[in-house]
Amino acid sequence: MYRRWRPPPSNALLEAEVFFLVHRDGSVTGLQFIRRSGSFAFDLEAQGAIEAAARAGVFGSLPAGYGADMLPVSFYFNPRSAR
């Protein structure tokens, strides 16, 4: 996810948490912010990173042994962790 994320450089101290569902086929729905950063640009980049990862098929299909049809994911965007 961090490879597709380009946070604005002036927002190094901001953080955001995003929730979404990965479906059995690897598609993503239900994207919503658990906690916004307070910066529209930062949050937009976080959302864009998830959408870009989904379009690129990064999540892949859920394993056959995984019993549910969806995997809930909560992802934490923190510029200090991305270094």
Z-matrix of the N, CA and C atoms (Angstrom, degrees):
N
C 1 1.430
C 2 1.530 1 109.89
N 3 1.317 2 115.30 1 -42.86
C 4 1.458 3 118.61 2 -177.54
C 5 1.531 4 112.18 3 -63.21
N 6 1.309 5 118.77 4 -24.67
C 7 1.470 6 120.96 5 178.23
C 8 1.526 7 112.14 6 -68.09
N 9 1.319 8 116.91 7 -23.55
C 10 1.464 9 121.33 8 -179.55
C 11 1.527 10 112.28 9 -100.59
N 12 1.296 11 117.15 10 1.59
C 13 1.459 12 122.17 11 -174.92
C 14 1.523 13 110.55 12 -103.74
N 15 1.302 14 115.38 13 128.15
C 16 1.462 15 121.66 14 178.31
C 17 1.527 16 108.93 15 -124.96
N 18 1.335 17 116.88 16 82.40
C 19 1.458 18 118.55 17 -179.26
C 20 1.525 19 110.59 18 -68.07
N 21 1.311 20 117.61 19 145.00
C 22 1.467 21 119.31 20 175.52
C 23 1.527 22 109.76 21 -57.14
N 24 1.325 23 118.78 22 133.09
C 25 1.466 24 121.43 23 -173.01
C 26 1.530 25 114.11 24 -60.59
N 27 1.295 26 118.28 25 -27.36
C 28 1.458 27 120.48 26 -177.02
C 29 1.532 28 112.53 27 -79.74
N 30 1.319 29 118.33 28 -1.86
C 31 1.461 30 122.12 29 -175.49
C 32 1.520 31 112.73 30 -110.13
N 33 1.324 32 117.04 31 38.67
C 34 1.470 33 120.78 32 -174.23
C 35 1.527 34 113.73 33 -63.19
N 36 1.314 35 118.84 34 -20.39
C 37 1.455 36 120.68 35 -177.60
C 38 1.524 37 113.14 36 -98.55
N 39 1.306 38 117.65 37 -0.87
C 40 1.460 39 120.94 38 -178.87
C 41 1.524 40 110.53 39 -82.85
N 42 1.331 41 115.58 40 157.47
C 43 1.461 42 122.41 41 177.82
C 44 1.521 43 108.46 42 -145.67
N 45 1.320 44 116.05 43 152.29
C 46 1.469 45 121.44 44 175.91
C 47 1.526 46 108.51 45 -146.46
N 48 1.323 47 115.38 46 152.50
C 49 1.465 48 121.14 47 175.99
C 50 1.519 49 108.15 48 -125.84
N 51 1.330 50 115.72 49 130.57
C 52 1.464 51 121.94 50 -176.21
C 53 1.529 52 109.50 51 -124.23
N 54 1.307 53 115.44 52 137.37
C 55 1.463 54 122.35 53 177.53
C 56 1.523 55 108.24 54 -109.63
N 57 1.348 56 116.60 55 141.35
C 58 1.463 57 121.11 56 174.41
C 59 1.517 58 109.16 57 -157.52
N 60 1.315 59 115.57 58 167.71
C 61 1.463 60 122.54 59 179.27
C 62 1.518 61 109.84 60 -112.29
N 63 1.326 62 116.14 61 131.19
C 64 1.466 63 121.40 62 172.33
C 65 1.528 64 105.92 63 -100.66
N 66 1.326 65 115.97 64 123.46
C 67 1.466 66 121.63 65 -178.58
C 68 1.528 67 110.62 66 -87.09
N 69 1.292 68 115.90 67 166.58
C 70 1.463 69 122.37 68 -177.19
C 71 1.526 70 112.24 69 -51.10
N 72 1.342 71 117.52 70 -36.64
C 73 1.470 72 121.15 71 -179.29
C 74 1.531 73 113.20 72 -83.94
N 75 1.342 74 118.13 73 1.84
C 76 1.461 75 121.82 74 179.56
C 77 1.515 76 113.93 75 92.84
N 78 1.322 77 117.32 76 -4.51
C 79 1.461 78 119.56 77 178.17
C 80 1.526 79 110.09 78 -74.32
N 81 1.322 80 115.83 79 162.00
C 82 1.459 81 122.19 80 -175.43
C 83 1.520 82 109.63 81 -123.70
N 84 1.340 83 115.91 82 135.80
C 85 1.467 84 121.53 83 173.26
C 86 1.523 85 108.72 84 -140.92
N 87 1.317 86 114.73 85 174.94
C 88 1.460 87 121.24 86 172.48
C 89 1.509 88 115.27 87 69.23
N 90 1.318 89 117.37 88 25.10
C 91 1.454 90 120.16 89 -179.00
C 92 1.524 91 110.03 90 -63.59
N 93 1.329 92 116.14 91 125.79
C 94 1.455 93 121.27 92 176.50
C 95 1.520 94 109.64 93 -152.08
N 96 1.302 95 115.17 94 150.55
C 97 1.459 96 120.23 95 179.74
C 98 1.518 97 110.01 96 -83.62
N 99 1.313 98 115.64 97 128.56
C 100 1.460 99 122.33 98 170.98
C 101 1.527 100 107.51 99 -80.99
N 102 1.338 101 114.63 100 -42.49
C 103 1.460 102 120.93 101 177.76
C 104 1.522 103 108.85 102 -143.90
N 105 1.308 104 116.10 103 121.60
C 106 1.462 105 121.00 104 176.75
C 107 1.522 106 110.04 105 -83.75
N 108 1.312 107 115.13 106 157.93
C 109 1.459 108 120.99 107 -178.38
C 110 1.522 109 112.89 108 -81.31
N 111 1.309 110 116.83 109 -24.21
C 112 1.463 111 120.90 110 -172.72
C 113 1.515 112 112.10 111 99.04
N 114 1.329 113 116.08 112 -5.54
C 115 1.460 114 121.97 113 178.15
C 116 1.526 115 108.30 114 -118.76
N 117 1.323 116 116.36 115 119.61
C 118 1.460 117 120.31 116 179.83
C 119 1.527 118 110.86 117 -58.57
N 120 1.335 119 117.60 118 -43.81
C 121 1.471 120 121.29 119 -178.03
C 122 1.534 121 111.09 120 -63.16
N 123 1.310 122 116.80 121 -43.11
C 124 1.463 123 121.41 122 179.28
C 125 1.523 124 110.56 123 -61.66
N 126 1.327 125 116.23 124 -48.48
C 127 1.468 126 120.70 125 -179.30
C 128 1.527 127 111.71 126 -64.35
N 129 1.312 128 116.69 127 -38.79
C 130 1.466 129 120.49 128 178.63
C 131 1.527 130 110.77 129 -63.39
N 132 1.318 131 117.35 130 -39.68
C 133 1.467 132 120.95 131 177.14
C 134 1.533 133 111.29 132 -66.00
N 135 1.324 134 116.71 133 -39.30
C 136 1.464 135 120.12 134 178.01
C 137 1.529 136 110.33 135 -62.81
N 138 1.314 137 116.45 136 -46.80
C 139 1.461 138 120.74 137 178.22
C 140 1.523 139 110.73 138 -61.56
N 141 1.314 140 116.32 139 -43.00
C 142 1.456 141 121.01 140 179.43
C 143 1.520 142 112.84 141 -62.51
N 144 1.327 143 117.40 142 -34.68
C 145 1.468 144 121.04 143 178.96
C 146 1.525 145 110.80 144 -64.99
N 147 1.313 146 116.54 145 -41.86
C 148 1.469 147 120.16 146 178.64
C 149 1.522 148 110.18 147 -66.10
N 150 1.324 149 116.36 148 -45.86
C 151 1.470 150 120.22 149 179.70
C 152 1.521 151 111.64 150 -62.91
N 153 1.327 152 117.86 151 -39.70
C 154 1.473 153 121.22 152 178.63
C 155 1.529 154 110.87 153 -66.57
N 156 1.318 155 116.77 154 -41.00
C 157 1.466 156 120.42 155 178.23
C 158 1.526 157 110.31 156 -62.80
N 159 1.323 158 116.73 157 -41.23
C 160 1.467 159 120.45 158 179.07
C 161 1.528 160 110.83 159 -64.65
N 162 1.328 161 116.79 160 -44.24
C 163 1.481 162 120.28 161 179.79
C 164 1.525 163 111.11 162 -62.56
N 165 1.322 164 116.84 163 -34.11
C 166 1.468 165 121.19 164 -179.06
C 167 1.526 166 112.75 165 -81.48
N 168 1.318 167 116.88 166 -3.50
C 169 1.461 168 120.22 167 179.12
C 170 1.517 169 114.09 168 74.22
N 171 1.314 170 116.80 169 23.07
C 172 1.458 171 121.78 170 -176.21
C 173 1.527 172 112.05 171 -61.34
N 174 1.310 173 118.29 172 -35.75
C 175 1.457 174 120.68 173 -176.22
C 176 1.516 175 112.56 174 -74.68
N 177 1.308 176 117.03 175 -27.97
C 178 1.458 177 121.04 176 179.82
C 179 1.516 178 112.01 177 64.67
N 180 1.302 179 116.44 178 178.93
C 181 1.464 180 121.87 179 178.71
C 182 1.525 181 110.03 180 -74.93
N 183 1.306 182 115.33 181 149.65
C 184 1.461 183 119.34 182 175.41
C 185 1.529 184 108.64 183 -69.02
N 186 1.309 185 118.12 184 145.60
C 187 1.469 186 121.24 185 -179.54
C 188 1.529 187 111.52 186 -60.34
N 189 1.312 188 116.90 187 146.92
C 190 1.464 189 122.17 188 -179.71
C 191 1.524 190 111.58 189 -57.33
N 192 1.301 191 117.68 190 -33.14
C 193 1.459 192 121.44 191 -178.86
C 194 1.516 193 114.50 192 -77.74
N 195 1.325 194 116.70 193 -9.25
C 196 1.462 195 120.34 194 178.42
C 197 1.522 196 107.63 195 -78.12
N 198 1.319 197 118.06 196 120.60
C 199 1.455 198 122.68 197 -170.63
C 200 1.513 199 116.70 198 -73.35
N 201 1.297 200 119.00 199 -27.77
C 202 1.466 201 121.27 200 -176.89
C 203 1.525 202 110.90 201 -89.46
N 204 1.320 203 115.86 202 161.50
C 205 1.469 204 120.87 203 178.29
C 206 1.523 205 112.71 204 -86.98
N 207 1.328 206 117.29 205 -10.40
C 208 1.459 207 121.78 206 179.56
C 209 1.526 208 109.61 207 -139.40
N 210 1.321 209 114.69 208 149.08
C 211 1.454 210 121.49 209 175.85
C 212 1.526 211 108.18 210 -116.26
N 213 1.332 212 118.68 211 114.41
C 214 1.463 213 119.61 212 176.97
C 215 1.536 214 110.10 213 -74.67
N 216 1.333 215 115.62 214 135.27
C 217 1.461 216 121.26 215 -177.97
C 218 1.518 217 109.10 216 -129.14
N 219 1.306 218 115.88 217 135.43
C 220 1.453 219 122.06 218 171.64
C 221 1.526 220 106.16 219 -119.55
N 222 1.330 221 116.52 220 118.49
C 223 1.467 222 120.55 221 -175.73
C 224 1.516 223 109.07 222 -116.24
N 225 1.314 224 115.24 223 134.74
C 226 1.448 225 123.73 224 -175.34
C 227 1.528 226 109.11 225 -105.41
N 228 1.326 227 117.28 226 118.52
C 229 1.462 228 122.20 227 178.96
C 230 1.527 229 108.48 228 -96.94
N 231 1.329 230 115.31 229 117.72
C 232 1.446 231 122.11 230 -178.68
C 233 1.527 232 107.08 231 -143.06
N 234 1.334 233 118.86 232 113.78
C 235 1.470 234 120.78 233 -177.92
C 236 1.521 235 113.83 234 -57.52
N 237 1.316 236 117.83 235 -31.49
C 238 1.471 237 120.44 236 -179.95
C 239 1.529 238 110.79 237 -68.02
N 240 1.313 239 118.09 238 -28.83
C 241 1.465 240 121.47 239 179.28
C 242 1.516 241 112.67 240 -80.85
N 243 1.326 242 116.52 241 -20.16
C 244 1.467 243 120.97 242 -175.06
C 245 1.520 244 112.56 243 -82.98
N 246 1.282 245 117.94 244 -7.12
C 247 1.486 246 120.36 245 -177.05
C 248 1.497 247 112.71 246 -74.69
